[in-house]
Amino acid sequence: MSQFAVLLKQTMGLDVASVGPALIERAVQTRMEALGLLDQNAYFLSLHGDAVELQELIELVIVPETWFFRDREAIIAVAAMARELMMNTPERPLRILSLPCSTGEEPYSIAMGMLEAGMPAARFQIDAIDICNRSLAFATAGIYGRNSFRGKLLDYRDRFFTPQEAHYVLDDAVKKQVRFRYGNLFAADFLATEAPYDFVFCRNVLIYFDRPMQEKAVLVLERLLKEDGAIFVGPAEAGLMLRNTLESAAIPLAFAFRKKRAEVKLASVQRASSPPLRSAPPAVAHKTAVVRMPAVRKPIVAAVQPQQKTAGQLQHALQLADQGRLNEAADLCAAHLKAHGPSADAFYLQGLISDARDDSAAAIQQYRKAIYLQPSHQEALEHLAALMEMQGDHSGAERIMRRAQRLKEQQDA
């Protein structure tokens, strides 16, 4: 599969090692059967002169997995930042980019969050871009099943959706705020004629690229960002954004970054967005790249009262990790373990830090320690399953994920 892996990397940036070769093998075999071909080399050669067939292959290696308000903290933060920009520059229309947008849950969540925060519809527009035509068609329809609504905070569904048999139809007032279109982040002319955006959401897709492609992608994101704008990424991607030209926006759990030369007053945003202490998992099921395991945000120190010293230490470590200060966060976790003994939450946070450092082996070890101490630690289970999937242990990942799903169902019941 090496020749197909190289082609997919050149075309869409995908690092096959991040998803395992089995996914690519299945996609190639499916397309060969559809075309009645038996020779892999013949099929590979056909891809070079057939853009339509290449797109068909791309569609098969992209399995979208997302849901509404999956990244609630980031949406709270962008709504607060938008309000501040609206007050400071009332004539300025706000432009938001969701990339990749998958089946639409993210850009529609942003639109709902903005409307709920009191932003007039005429003051903002969201461009939602994806490389998968099937996902775009699904998103444009705006009709969703139960799997798109997860967790217990579903009040927005009553306000913005109309039940229709086994589905929910999104209101036109939300749909008209989002413009969907096809695009490839690594195309030479990607959004070349577009004006820069106030906010760019590119969460949990960089993890599917190797380091050179990650660097290339970040340069594209910087080009698309206004001088006083903000880029939102996934927690596992925070370290990639701490460059000479970017810095953390210091908004807890939003994983937002801005250009260093931009002068943005964020005090009111931090007050407006200060959510309770939550875990910050690298979003392992996502968007339009490939199947990873879903992550659910829950209190990281569920069994410790906020006023206790131990919770304060872990909260500080999490805040440091949010800011990309991974070494300091890791040192604080180690000090916590030395002072207070084994802790599932501390091991879990160490796993997140290792994930952000691209140290999968260490992350797996830490997640297993957390699960040993607390077998019901759902987040550790989900992240362990994701890493096992990445390393090709598909049956093991599925087994762990089923266990995590049972726990989630018990908690939601």
C-alpha positions in Angstrom: 0.0 0.0 0.0 3.0 2.3 0.1 2.3 3.9 -3.3 -1.3 4.7 -2.3 0.0 6.1 1.0 2.3 8.4 -0.8 -0.4 9.6 -3.2 -2.9 10.3 -0.4 -0.3 12.2 1.5 0.6 14.3 -1.5 -3.1 14.9 -2.3 -4.7 15.5 1.1 -1.8 15.4 3.6 -3.0 12.1 5.3 -0.3 10.3 7.2 -1.3 6.7 6.8 0.5 5.8 10.0 -2.1 7.8 12.0 -5.0 5.6 10.8 -3.3 2.3 10.0 -2.9 0.7 6.6 -6.0 -1.5 6.9 -8.3 1.5 6.2 -6.4 2.3 3.0 -6.4 -1.3 1.9 -10.2 -1.5 2.4 -10.7 1.6 0.4 -8.5 0.5 -2.5 -10.2 -2.9 -2.6 -13.6 -1.4 -2.6 -12.8 0.9 -5.5 -11.1 -1.9 -7.5 -14.2 -4.1 -7.0 -16.5 -1.3 -8.1 -14.4 -0.9 -11.3 -13.9 -4.6 -11.9 -10.1 -4.4 -11.6 -7.9 -7.1 -10.2 -4.4 -5.5 -10.5 -3.5 -2.9 -7.9 -0.8 -1.4 -10.1 -3.3 -0.8 -12.9 -5.6 0.9 -10.5 -2.9 3.0 -9.0 -1.8 4.2 -12.5 -5.4 5.1 -13.3 -5.6 7.4 -10.3 -3.0 9.8 -11.9 -5.2 10.7 -14.8 -8.6 10.5 -13.3 -9.4 13.2 -10.7 -12.9 11.8 -10.3 -11.7 8.3 -9.3 -9.1 9.9 -7.0 -11.9 11.8 -5.3 -13.8 8.5 -4.9 -10.8 6.9 -3.1 -10.5 10.0 -0.8 -14.2 9.8 0.1 -13.6 6.2 1.3 -10.7 7.0 3.6 -12.7 9.8 5.2 -15.2 8.6 7.8 -16.7 11.6 9.6 -17.3 11.3 13.3 -18.6 14.4 15.1 -21.6 15.8 16.9 -23.1 19.1 17.9 -21.3 21.2 20.5 -18.6 18.7 20.8 -16.1 21.5 21.6 -18.3 23.6 23.8 -15.6 25.6 25.4 -14.2 26.8 22.1 -17.7 27.8 20.9 -18.3 29.7 24.2 -15.0 31.5 23.7 -15.6 32.5 20.1 -19.0 33.9 21.0 -17.5 36.0 23.7 -14.6 37.2 21.5 -17.2 38.0 18.8 -19.2 40.1 21.2 -16.1 42.1 22.2 -15.2 42.7 18.5 -18.8 43.8 17.8 -18.6 46.3 20.6 -15.2 47.7 19.6 -15.9 47.7 15.9 -19.7 47.8 15.4 -19.4 48.2 11.6 -17.2 45.1 11.1 -18.8 41.9 9.8 -17.3 38.8 11.3 -15.9 36.0 9.1 -15.5 32.5 10.5 -13.9 29.5 8.9 -14.6 25.9 9.8 -12.1 23.5 8.3 -12.7 20.7 7.8 -16.4 21.0 8.5 -17.3 17.3 8.1 -21.1 16.8 8.2 -21.8 20.2 9.5 -22.2 19.8 13.2 -19.2 22.1 14.0 -20.1 25.1 11.9 -23.8 24.8 12.8 -22.8 24.7 16.5 -20.8 27.8 16.0 -23.8 29.5 14.4 -26.1 28.5 17.2 -23.6 29.7 19.8 -23.3 33.0 18.1 -27.0 33.5 17.9 -27.5 32.4 21.5 -24.9 35.0 22.5 -27.0 37.8 20.9 -24.9 38.2 17.8 -27.2 39.6 15.0 -27.4 37.2 12.0 -26.3 40.0 9.7 -23.0 40.5 11.6 -21.4 37.1 10.9 -20.9 34.5 8.2 -19.4 31.0 8.5 -17.5 29.4 5.6 -17.5 25.6 6.1 -15.1 23.7 3.9 -14.4 20.0 3.5 -12.6 17.7 1.0 -15.5 15.1 1.2 -18.4 15.8 -1.1 -20.6 13.3 0.7 -20.1 15.1 4.0 -20.9 18.4 2.3 -24.1 17.1 0.8 -25.2 15.7 4.2 -24.3 19.0 5.9 -26.2 21.1 3.4 -29.4 19.1 4.0 -29.3 19.9 7.7 -31.1 16.7 8.7 -29.6 14.8 11.6 -30.1 11.6 13.5 -29.7 10.9 17.2 -26.0 10.2 16.9 -25.3 13.9 16.3 -26.7 14.8 19.7 -24.7 13.5 22.6 -24.4 14.3 26.2 -27.0 15.7 28.5 -27.0 19.4 27.5 -29.4 19.2 24.6 -31.6 22.2 25.2 -30.4 23.8 22.0 -32.1 20.9 20.1 -35.5 22.1 21.2 -34.7 25.7 20.1 -33.1 25.1 16.7 -34.4 21.8 15.4 -37.8 20.4 14.4 -38.4 16.7 15.1 -39.3 14.7 12.0 -39.9 11.0 12.5 -36.5 9.7 13.6 -34.6 12.8 12.6 -34.2 16.4 13.5 -34.4 19.2 10.9 -32.2 22.3 11.5 -33.9 25.7 11.3 -33.3 27.8 8.2 -32.2 30.7 10.5 -29.1 28.7 11.4 -28.5 27.1 8.0 -28.4 30.4 6.2 -25.4 31.5 8.4 -23.2 28.7 7.0 -21.9 28.4 3.4 -20.6 25.0 2.5 -18.1 24.3 -0.2 -15.5 21.9 -1.4 -11.8 22.6 -0.6 -8.4 21.0 -0.1 -6.2 22.5 2.6 -3.1 21.5 0.6 -4.2 22.8 -2.8 -1.9 25.5 -4.1 -4.8 27.9 -4.6 -6.7 27.0 -1.4 -8.8 30.1 -0.6 -6.3 32.2 -2.4 -8.8 34.9 -3.3 -10.6 35.0 0.1 -10.2 37.8 2.6 -8.7 36.6 6.0 -11.0 35.4 8.8 -11.6 36.6 12.3 -11.8 33.1 13.6 -10.5 29.8 12.1 -11.6 26.5 13.5 -9.3 23.7 12.5 -9.7 21.2 15.3 -8.2 17.8 15.4 -7.2 17.4 11.8 -3.5 18.2 12.1 -3.0 15.0 14.1 -3.5 13.1 10.9 -0.5 14.7 9.2 3.2 14.1 9.7 5.3 16.9 11.0 6.3 18.5 7.6 2.6 18.5 6.5 1.6 19.9 9.9 4.0 22.8 9.4 2.6 23.4 6.0 -0.9 23.4 7.2 -0.2 25.8 10.1 1.3 28.3 7.6 -1.9 28.1 5.6 -4.0 28.7 8.7 -1.8 31.8 9.6 -2.3 33.1 6.1 -6.1 32.9 6.5 -6.2 34.6 9.9 -6.7 38.3 10.5 -4.0 40.1 12.5 -6.3 40.3 15.6 -8.1 36.9 14.9 -7.8 33.5 16.6 -7.2 30.0 15.5 -8.9 27.2 17.4 -7.3 23.7 17.3 -7.5 20.5 19.2 -5.7 20.0 22.5 -3.2 17.5 21.0 -2.3 20.1 18.4 -1.5 22.9 20.9 2.2 22.4 20.8 2.2 22.8 17.0 0.8 26.3 17.3 3.4 27.7 19.7 5.7 29.2 17.0 7.6 32.4 16.7 4.6 34.0 15.2 1.8 32.6 17.3 0.9 32.5 21.0 -1.8 31.1 23.2 -4.9 33.3 23.7 -4.9 32.0 27.3 -8.6 31.0 27.3 -9.0 27.9 29.4 -9.8 24.8 27.4 -10.5 26.7 24.2 -7.1 25.9 22.7 -7.1 29.2 20.9 -4.0 30.9 19.4 -3.4 34.4 18.0 -0.7 36.2 16.1 1.8 37.6 18.5 1.7 41.1 17.0 -2.0 41.3 17.4 -3.2 43.2 20.4 -6.5 41.7 21.6 -7.9 42.4 25.0 -9.1 39.1 26.3 -9.9 39.8 30.0 -13.6 40.0 29.3 -13.5 36.9 27.1 -11.9 34.9 29.9 -14.5 36.0 32.4 -17.3 35.2 30.0 -15.9 31.8 29.0 -14.6 30.5 32.3 -16.1 27.0 32.2 -15.7 24.5 35.1 -12.6 22.4 35.2 -12.8 19.8 32.5 -10.6 17.3 30.8 -8.9 18.3 27.6 -8.7 15.3 25.4 -7.1 15.3 22.0 -10.1 14.9 19.9 -9.7 11.5 18.6 -12.8 11.0 16.6 -13.2 13.6 14.1 -14.0 15.7 11.4 -13.2 14.7 7.9 -10.1 12.8 8.2 -10.6 9.4 9.5 -12.3 7.3 12.2 -10.9 7.9 15.7 -12.6 7.3 19.0 -15.0 9.9 20.4 -14.0 11.9 23.4 -16.3 13.3 26.1 -15.4 16.2 28.2 -16.0 15.6 31.9 -14.5 17.0 35.2 -10.9 15.8 35.4 -11.0 15.7 39.2 -14.5 14.3 39.7 -13.8 12.9 43.1 -12.1 15.9 44.6 -13.7 19.1 45.9 -12.5 22.2 44.1 -11.2 23.8 47.3 -8.8 21.0 48.1 -5.2 21.4 47.3 -4.9 18.4 45.1 -7.6 19.6 42.8 -5.9 23.0 42.6 -2.7 21.4 41.6 -4.3 19.4 38.8 -6.2 22.4 37.6 -3.1 24.5 37.4 -1.4 21.7 35.5 -4.3 21.6 33.1 -4.2 25.3 32.6 -0.5 25.1 31.8 -1.2 22.4 29.3 -3.9 24.5 27.7 -1.3 27.2 27.1 1.1 24.8 25.5 3.4 24.8 28.5 3.7 21.0 28.4 7.0 20.6 30.3 5.7 22.7 33.2 2.4 20.8 33.2 4.2 17.5 33.3 6.5 18.6 36.1 3.5 19.6 38.2 1.8 16.3 37.6 4.9 14.5 38.7 5.1 16.6 41.8 1.4 15.9 42.5 2.0 12.1 42.2 5.1 12.3 44.5 3.2 14.3 47.1 -0.2 12.5 47.1 0.4 9.1 45.6 -1.1 7.4 42.6 -4.1 9.2 41.1 -6.2 8.2 38.1 -6.8 11.8 37.2 -3.1 12.7 37.4 -2.1 9.8 35.2 -4.8 10.7 32.8 -3.5 14.3 32.5 0.0 12.9 32.0 -1.4 10.8 29.2 -2.9 14.0 27.6 0.4 15.7 27.8 2.2 12.8 26.2 -0.4 12.7 23.5 0.3 16.4 22.8 4.0 15.6 22.6 3.3 12.8 20.0 4.6 10.3 22.5 2.0 7.6 22.0 3.9 4.9 23.9 4.0 7.1 27.1 0.4 8.1 26.6 -0.8 4.5 26.4 1.2 3.7 29.6 -0.4 6.6 31.5 -3.9 5.9 30.3 -3.5 2.2 31.4 -2.4 3.4 34.8 -5.4 5.6 35.1 -7.7 2.8 34.1 -6.0 0.4 36.5 -6.8 2.8 39.4 -10.2 3.7 38.1 -11.7 1.1 35.7 -14.7 3.5 35.0 -12.4 6.3 33.8 -14.3 6.9 30.5 -11.9 9.5 29.0 -8.9 7.3 29.6 -10.6 4.4 28.0 -11.6 6.5 24.9 -8.1 7.8 24.5 -6.5 4.4 24.9 -8.8 3.0 22.3 -7.9 5.8 19.9 -4.2 5.2 20.3 -4.7 1.4 19.9 -6.6 2.1 16.7 -3.8 4.4 15.4 -1.3 1.6 16.0 -3.3 -1.0 14.1 -4.8 -2.9 17.0 -8.3 -2.6 15.7 -9.9 -5.4 17.6 -8.4 -4.2 20.9 -9.5 -0.6 20.2 -13.0 -1.8 19.5 -13.1 -3.8 22.7 -12.0 -0.8 24.8 -14.3 1.5 23.0 -17.3 -0.7 23.6 -16.5 -0.7 27.3 -16.3 3.1 27.2 -19.6 3.3 25.4 -21.3 1.2 27.9 -20.1 3.5 30.7 -21.4 6.5 28.8 -24.8 4.9 28.3 -25.0 4.1 32.0 -24.1 7.7 32.9 -26.7 9.2 30.4 -29.4 6.8 31.6 
